[in-house]
Amino acid sequence: MEKKTSTAVLLSFLFCGLGHIYSGEKGKGITLVIAYIISLLLMSGAVGFMTTPILWLWGMYDAYKSVERTNHQRALSTTEHV
């Protein structure tokens, strides 16, 4: 079943890493969730104010690209079996 890029971006908008988990990249998603939590905790210092938005924006962009890759790979594997 084809995944929606808009759903992946929305999930990543809500919390970094969720879009990757939705797209099937569970390991990458869990890693991003952990990194995002650490980055949020670092907001007590100056570092978190730089890393958190970067992770958040990159997470949305990469979730979009991840779903595109996953859908493309599924389409190719479906046409190979026909």
Summary of the structure (lengths in Angstrom):
residues: 82
radius of gyration: 14.6
end to end distance: 16.3
largest distance: 55.9
contacts: 253
relative contact order: 0.19
helix: 85%
strand: 0%
